Amino acid sequence: MRPFLQPGARLLVLCADEQSPAQVAAWLTQEGFGRTLCHGLEALGGPAERRYDFVAREGVPGTPGRLSLLALESVPDKRAFSLPLASGLPDSCFEHDGQMTKREIRAVTLSSLAPRAGEVLWDIGGGSGSVGIEWMLADQTCRTITLEPVPERAARIARNALHLGVPDLQIVQARAPEGLKNLPCPDAVFVGGGASRAGVLEAAWAALRPGGRMVVNAVVMETEVRLMQAVQEWGGSLTRLAVSRMEDVGRLHGFRPAMSVTQWVAWKPDTSL
């Protein structure tokens, strides 16, 4: 439900059992939508049909029936509780250990990946899963397959995906290129880590559909060297991205630069055209 909770949105939620209305109301309140107007609709079309109305934070009146649905009129306590519709969610939306594509770089990365409805993304070196999650938030038919070899990070990606409303994100706990075998062919590939490993870019490029996009972010020089080779092999463009954020300097303020990111973007030729 999370991606659809926008101010004024009207949602129909099918309930699993008599516990669902209370669970939904409690969750809405926890997520900052406690003022949402809820309309319980039970046994529609039958002799026991009834309707009851309540505000999420006030709880469900009485005991709901098992066969019911909720009609919701979304009202956030603050507008900030709604997920932004543009790419580049605040870093605070994600649980992470510092290994993540930060907001400004992530916004540019999603723009370079250019998600379209129904497309599949390979997110190699998932970290916190932020890029793959935002790919799926771009359209409800977009799919992400994330490769992350570290168990703790794989579990963290799953939690982030569930919290942000894309629980179908597929996580493969493996290292590239070995873990890429037998996966559905991607329409786009993002490599956030491991691009300098032997065979990673080659395997991803070979699997990429014609007309697909590959985006690689490099922070260390060894990966930049590999990207220079990639440009010679497959073309594309290199862009250096640098971000500085204001921080306290004693009682004053100054801008502290983050490590720059070199981004390689390449489109695979579609020879069928």
Secondary structure as GFF3:
##gff-version 3
##sequence-region A 1 273
A	DSSP	three_ten_helix	2	4	.	.	.	ID=ss1
A	DSSP	beta_strand	10	14	.	.	.	ID=ss2
A	DSSP	alpha_helix	20	30	.	.	.	ID=ss3
A	DSSP	beta_strand	37	42	.	.	.	ID=ss4
A	DSSP	beta_strand	50	55	.	.	.	ID=ss5
A	DSSP	three_ten_helix	56	58	.	.	.	ID=ss6
A	DSSP	beta_strand	68	73	.	.	.	ID=ss7
A	DSSP	three_ten_helix	79	81	.	.	.	ID=ss8
A	DSSP	three_ten_helix	91	93	.	.	.	ID=ss9
A	DSSP	alpha_helix	103	113	.	.	.	ID=ss10
A	DSSP	beta_strand	120	124	.	.	.	ID=ss11
A	DSSP	alpha_helix	130	138	.	.	.	ID=ss12
A	DSSP	beta_strand	143	147	.	.	.	ID=ss13
A	DSSP	alpha_helix	151	163	.	.	.	ID=ss14
A	DSSP	beta_strand	170	172	.	.	.	ID=ss15
A	DSSP	three_ten_helix	178	180	.	.	.	ID=ss16
A	DSSP	beta_strand	188	191	.	.	.	ID=ss17
A	DSSP	alpha_helix	200	207	.	.	.	ID=ss18
A	DSSP	beta_strand	213	218	.	.	.	ID=ss19
A	DSSP	alpha_helix	221	234	.	.	.	ID=ss20
A	DSSP	beta_strand	237	241	.	.	.	ID=ss21
A	DSSP	beta_strand	244	249	.	.	.	ID=ss22
A	DSSP	beta_strand	252	257	.	.	.	ID=ss23
A	DSSP	beta_strand	261	267	.	.	.	ID=ss24
###
